[in-house]
């Protein structure tokens, strides 16, 4: 399985508090997968996809000197068996697979989850996904919670790759799925409402989150976004880990 790293050769696996969405504040062990099929211009984990030799764009790129990452230095391959052993030894049983896009590796992921639950049925598995890939096989069967984050136009991804109506419809119909939508400006709200309506997402399972990688950026957007949630019946989520630890790896 291909994982991101905290430093060369060290997989990004860490014990922290979930900072976003329905599980915010819960102690969790995070496993960050490398590789993503979307390339958001504001992504705070661009080291999982914005590699040297690619033509992707990110807001950290500088004219004439894009901030590209060395693929070999930013990834590490770990076997299913080794990763299972490592997670079994972690201090809690809530595991959050994040990325990148974990479902790009869902065959191995399903086998991994099967091993964990066979060892201890108390393992609770969350997947953070962008909502473009439908889970199948063991992944579909054994994942306890889907944290689905469909992307809006401000992400910089074309609608043809960031929106898969049939996949979002699947998640809307699965009570294990909750939706977290990143909002940057008030003008994004019309797009949010249309996406929720067209996909059939229950408002009670929708969380809106301000875009921002610093506490100041988040605080600037929170008042009007909180009001929008009250008006529409959505949930509001902050980014707790940014306030606690900053925009850093392994937190």
Secondary structure in CASP SS format (residue, H / E / C, confidence):
PFRMAT SS
TARGET T0000
AUTHOR 0000-0000-0000
METHOD secondary structure of the structure
MODEL  1
X C 1.00
X E 1.00
X E 1.00
X E 1.00
X E 1.00
X E 1.00
X E 1.00
X C 1.00
X C 1.00
X E 1.00
X E 1.00
X C 1.00
X E 1.00
X E 1.00
X E 1.00
X E 1.00
X E 1.00
X C 1.00
X C 1.00
X C 1.00
X H 1.00
X H 1.00
X H 1.00
X C 1.00
X C 1.00
X C 1.00
X E 1.00
X E 1.00
X E 1.00
X E 1.00
X E 1.00
X E 1.00
X E 1.00
X C 1.00
X C 1.00
X C 1.00
X C 1.00
X C 1.00
X C 1.00
X C 1.00
X C 1.00
X C 1.00
X C 1.00
X C 1.00
X C 1.00
X H 1.00
X H 1.00
X H 1.00
X C 1.00
X C 1.00
X E 1.00
X C 1.00
X C 1.00
X C 1.00
X C 1.00
X C 1.00
X C 1.00
X C 1.00
X C 1.00
X C 1.00
X C 1.00
X E 1.00
X C 1.00
X C 1.00
X E 1.00
X C 1.00
X C 1.00
X C 1.00
X E 1.00
X C 1.00
X H 1.00
X H 1.00
X H 1.00
X H 1.00
X E 1.00
X E 1.00
X E 1.00
X C 1.00
X C 1.00
X H 1.00
X H 1.00
X H 1.00
X H 1.00
X H 1.00
X H 1.00
X H 1.00
X H 1.00
X H 1.00
X C 1.00
X C 1.00
X C 1.00
X C 1.00
X C 1.00
X E 1.00
X E 1.00
X E 1.00
X E 1.00
X E 1.00
X C 1.00
X C 1.00
X C 1.00
X H 1.00
X H 1.00
X H 1.00
X H 1.00
X H 1.00
X H 1.00
X H 1.00
X H 1.00
X H 1.00
X H 1.00
X H 1.00
X H 1.00
X H 1.00
X H 1.00
X H 1.00
X H 1.00
X H 1.00
X H 1.00
X C 1.00
X C 1.00
X C 1.00
X C 1.00
X E 1.00
X E 1.00
X E 1.00
X E 1.00
X E 1.00
X E 1.00
X C 1.00
X C 1.00
X C 1.00
X C 1.00
X C 1.00
X C 1.00
X C 1.00
X H 1.00
X H 1.00
X H 1.00
X H 1.00
X H 1.00
X H 1.00
X C 1.00
X C 1.00
X E 1.00
X E 1.00
X E 1.00
X E 1.00
X C 1.00
X C 1.00
X C 1.00
X C 1.00
X H 1.00
X H 1.00
X H 1.00
X C 1.00
X C 1.00
X C 1.00
X H 1.00
X H 1.00
X H 1.00
X H 1.00
X C 1.00
X C 1.00
X H 1.00
X H 1.00
X H 1.00
X H 1.00
X H 1.00
X H 1.00
X H 1.00
X H 1.00
X C 1.00
X C 1.00
X C 1.00
X C 1.00
X E 1.00
X E 1.00
X E 1.00
X E 1.00
X E 1.00
X E 1.00
X E 1.00
X C 1.00
X C 1.00
X H 1.00
X H 1.00
X H 1.00
X H 1.00
X H 1.00
X H 1.00
X H 1.00
X H 1.00
X H 1.00
X H 1.00
X H 1.00
X H 1.00
X H 1.00
X H 1.00
X C 1.00
X C 1.00
X C 1.00
X H 1.00
X H 1.00
X H 1.00
X E 1.00
X E 1.00
X E 1.00
X E 1.00
X E 1.00
X C 1.00
X C 1.00
X C 1.00
X C 1.00
X H 1.00
X H 1.00
X H 1.00
X H 1.00
X H 1.00
X H 1.00
X H 1.00
X H 1.00
X H 1.00
X H 1.00
X H 1.00
X H 1.00
X H 1.00
X H 1.00
X H 1.00
X H 1.00
X H 1.00
X H 1.00
X C 1.00
X C 1.00
X E 1.00
X E 1.00
X E 1.00
X C 1.00
X C 1.00
X H 1.00
X H 1.00
X H 1.00
X H 1.00
X H 1.00
X H 1.00
X C 1.00
X C 1.00
X C 1.00
X C 1.00
X C 1.00
X C 1.00
END
